[in-house]
Amino acid sequence: MIDKQYAKNLLKKAEIYQKYSRKRNQLFTAMITSGGLKPTMYSEEIITNHVKLGDLFKE
């Protein structure tokens, strides 16, 4: 679950990455989880892609 504090942390990391990499490309945040991602106001706003761990091992 992504709460307000974790969302703020993710946004800060993205900001720092853009500052020090000097890249102006758009960033996409993806989450890889074992049990899924509970939809919240913050996850809907920040997370662009979500992959469950089991999806990586499908044939």
Secondary structure, DSSP 4 states (H G I P E B T S, - for coil): ---HHHHHHHHHHHHHHHHHH---SPP-EEEEESS-----HHHHHHEEEEEEGGGGG--
